[in-house]
């Protein structure tokens, strides 16, 4: 069995990574980070990767909208963009491929982001990149294909108002999304990528792991032959209620099990729990 | 010379005495006074749509109105207006919001001018968009009818007290004839302010309770109380936390001598309001951020409280609370309120009753729909769900009226929409305010009203609601 931990949207919060790594003395085989590693223009990736290598043998990541991490791929840490990887372990072969960045129409303030693309302008180029990567690992005949991206595919766990990192705006979002009367003034949209959806519909991907749309984090959706997992977000902000989230995936020849968890002390009684984490 | 009637009531359709009376009264006022804004506030069951359509029809025949605009707060009401005009009138042609029929708006305006259409009906949201794009102007219409006008027209605003709604802003200055229709239970202050906005000098209020209207018979049942010790515990803790944090904010404002925000603390989350406060009271950023963090916290707690009461397990499951040991335990078993609802619905179905279930939240309505459909083995045509998320609201409503047994809906489907076929209304989640509570009751034309509540916190509130409904 292969043990995978997946977490996204860290936004440079070293403290939460510390809290997470303290919980696991055993190593995972792979740690998947579908982007959102840094806060805009503040690169803390080195420190974050260093801490996560304590709990995982391998780190596979893609850049999110706020990242521009350029590293040399090593045995331990790899950027999946243009660099598909085959993990061959315990008689199981998993192919990983990925794409970074976010569609520009999914974010509220373009200045907060540094890795954005226009879906119309870059459609052909992005599709070509993903297809090339897919075909590279297909030759190896893996048991499972894992696709990692920061952005969700269009229409799946991607319904929200445009993404912002501002906590107060996000609180308002929770409030407004819930109450029917206020919905008319908010205008939530499907923020996912149509290009990724197109790619996924044409190729056989078993698991798609993504983040970005915070409001839809923690959703696991099975559609056709693919399991879609929105792992947003492990950071404590912008949504306090849905933050501190990560996901553990167990893969064996016949089965893939997915479980969401939170970086919290579950033993606290409700009153103290609220005091500590809200 | 005898003029030919362009439109009128179909053969066999007769108005009630009170309807005849108000039609006559309003038309006389239009002819003899300088009033242009008519505020008509009558009880549910008075037939306000039919009354308004009769006025429109008579004004068309008199040549006073060539084109009218009908504005409603909800899409489903647009269809209702068109259905009533087709059902009761000959020659009265009302065009549906072009957005709904997906026609080109440019063509629509030309069509309105050159076709035989007498009125166009649309939602206030569409109206706002069309006005923004300059598709319609004041001079395009001789009469504007605003249905369910209280919420559509005026919004409560902390700073200005009352302001014109975002959607109808500017309409108060139009010089053409306006008919604003709303139920009798509309808030007195709101009504007064609405008239002020439209200029009292040119406005006339008709707010009466005609004796000829049949009093509807309702049976308001005792609340069904569900005992779940964990929910009782959660709601108690959350409610206490909510109160404590709110009190903390109020004390802080008192200490800083900031007045006027006690009733509407959430306003302080607005950037502009906080900037203003910083300027007036010389507050530093740290203090204002602290106030905002506290407000944010109690908003989140308020949401959690609702999610527990409204059986919103899907949302709760995705929060970090799902890891807390007591919540984790609670999430392992079926929701007791939902189970009770299933039992009630099953009994009502056995009595061959048609049921309307009200939920404040979309996600709760969706959950009730799936749960009942699966657990009562209902066929597609037996259960309908109408929320802001579904496109074909009117078709679904029609399906329910014809073949359905259960209708589940949120406030998207409240004001002005009639479902006289229903025998039992079940209030699954608390409505946000008293006005909305009366609207739920008003959807059905008599019958029983059933309420459900968890023991403790929710029980106390629901008891007051039951009392209000009985009063």
Interface residues (C-beta under 8 A of the other chain):
Chain A: X167 X168 X171 X172 X174 X175 X178 X179 X180 X181 X183 X184 X185 X217 X218 X219 X240 X241 X242 X243 X244 X245 X260 X261 X262 X264 X266 X267 X268 X269 X270 X271 X273 X274 X277 X278
Chain B: X125 X166 X233 X234 X237 X238 X240 X241 X269 X292 X296 X297 X299 X300 X301 X303 X304 X306 X317 X318 X319 X320 X321 X322 X323 X324 X325 X326 X327 X328 X360 X361 X362 X363 X387 X388 X410 X411 X412 X432
